[in-house]
Amino acid sequence: IDYFLMTDYINNIDGMAKNMIMATYDGVQWGAICYDMDSTFGMDFRGNIAYPANTDCIHEFADNNSLMAATVYEVYWEEMKARYAELRNSGIFSVENLKTLFDRVYSKLSLKQLHEERNKWEQYETRSGYVKEAMPYDLNTEGRFESFSAVRQEYLDEKYEYTPKCKSITLVSNSRGVVGGDVQLNINDQSGAYN
């Protein structure tokens, strides 16, 4: 469930079937792990922006004939919604957390290193279909990841029927100590969250 939710969250368009490895430490309990994550956050394997943030990975991913993915979504749908809410409420699935993770990666690479990497692979552009103007180094910026992730998160919140729980309410009074306006709390019948 975590693998498929993470794959959906980062819009890993070909991670539902093609780019998944099943692994085990003991030969008994197996789990999915990721590899070859070149088609994430709306990018295709050439580094072009190809998929909108509201792409439904389970129905629109590159290898949409995965019986395992279809089964997980069908059989464990309620568990997936509950786990999604858990990951959102904990802050793991949040634009802020993704930004922190991106910052960690980008802080380890200098602009010089990025240019050296691009120059190293530039000779293969014509063979692989990469377009110089659309190399991942130009498009994979923190700002694009952040804006893409915000739209993706909004789409997935609706898909997984997520309603954020209210953690606190701050009432502000004027200089005379009077709180203006009415405050009304409504409880969502499905999730128990306050709106």
N, C-alpha and C positions, 0 to 999 in steps of 0.2 A: 504494500500500500504506500509506504513512504517513497519507494522508488518511483512509482507511477505519479504520485503527487509532485515530487520534485521535478520529474521530467515534464509534467504539465506546467509547473510554475515557471520554469525557465524556457518554456516553449521549445523543448528539444524535439523538433519535428520528426526526426527519424530515430528517436530513442525508445519508442514503444515496442519495437521489434528488432530492427536491423542493428542498432548500436547498443546492444545490451549483452552483458556476459553474466551467466549464472555461475556463481562461485560458492565454494564451501570450504570450511576448515576441517570438518569432521566426516564428510561423506554422507551425512544424515540431514543436517539442516542447510538449506540452500538459500541464497539471496541474490538479488540482481545488483550489479554494479555497472557504472557508466564507463564508456570509452568513446573516443572519436566524437567529441561534442562540438563539431564544427557548425552544426545547424541549430544553434540556440539563439535566443533573444532576437528572433526574426531574421537571422542571417541564413544564407544557404552555404553549401560547401565551398563556393568560390569567393565568399566574402561579400556578396551582394545582399542588400536588404531585399528579401523575397517574400516574407510572411508577415501579415499584420499581427498585432498584439492579441487580437481576438480569434486566432486560429485555434480550432478545436483539434488538439493533437490526436485524440482517439479516433476521430473520423477523417481527418485531413492529413495525417502524417504520411511520410513517404512509403512505408510498407504497411498499409492499412489492412493487412490480412492476418494480423496476429491474433490467434485464438486465445492466447494467454491474456493479452491486454483486454480484449473484449470480455473475457470471462471475469477478470478482476473487476472491471467497471460494472458488470452486470450483477455479480454475486455479492460484491463487497461495497456497493454504492453507499449504503447508510454508514458503514465504518469509514469510508473515504471522506464523507462529509464531516463526520465527527473528528477525524484526524486532521483534516484541513483546518477546522475551527481551532483545534488545539495548537497547531503550528502558527496560525495567525495570532491567536491570543497570547502566545508566548513571545511573539516578536521575531521568531525564526523566519517565517514568511512575511517579510515586510520590506518595503522599498528602503527604509533606513538601514536594515541589516544588510541588504544587498549592496548598498552604497559603502558601508563599512568594509565588506569583503572586497569590493572593487578597489577601494582606497588602499587596502593592504597589498593587492597585486600590483597596482600602478606605482606604489611607493618603492617597490623593489626594482623597477625598470626605469632606466634613464631614457631621455629622448634620444640620446646617442645610440643606445642599445636597440631601440625600436627601429631607427634608421638603418643600423647595421643589419638587423634581421630582414628588413624589407629588401635591402640591396642584395643580400645573400640569395634570396629566392626570386628576385626579379627576372633572372634568366629563364625561369620556368613559366613565366606568365602566359606566353602564347600557347605553349603546349597544354597547360592545365585549364585554360579558359579564364584565368584571372584577368581582370581589367585593371590596368594601372590606376586609373582614376577612382576605382572602387575597391582598392585593397583594404583588408580588414584593419590595417593600422590607421587608415583614414576614418573609417566608420566606427570602429570599436572604441568609442570615447565614453568616459563616465557619464557625460550628459545624455548621450543617446541611450545608454543602458538604463539610466535612471528614468527617463521619460517613457521608454518602452515598458519598463517594469511597472510603472504606476498605472498605465493603461491595462497591462496584462493582469495586474492584481485586481483591478476593478472588475474586469471580465470574469476572472476566476471566482471572486467573491459571489458574483451572481450565479455562476455555474454550480458552485458547491453550496449555494443557499446560506452563505455566511452573513451573520449579523454581528458586528462587533459589540462586545459587552462594555457597558459604561463602567469605567473604573472610578471616576470621581466627578463631582459637579461643583463648580465654584460659583457662588453667588456674590455679586459685587454690589455694595451699597453706595449711595451718594454721600456727600459730606455731612448730611443730617442722620446718616445711619439707616436710611430707607432703601429697601430693595425694590426697584421698579419692575413692573411687568409680572406676569403670571408664569409659574413654572409648572409644567405638567410632565409626569413620567408615564410612559406607556410600556407595558410589558409585552414583548413579542411572544405569542402563544407557543410557537414552535421551539424557539431556542431559550426562552426565559430571559433574553437580553432586554435591557432597558433601551428604548428609543427616545 
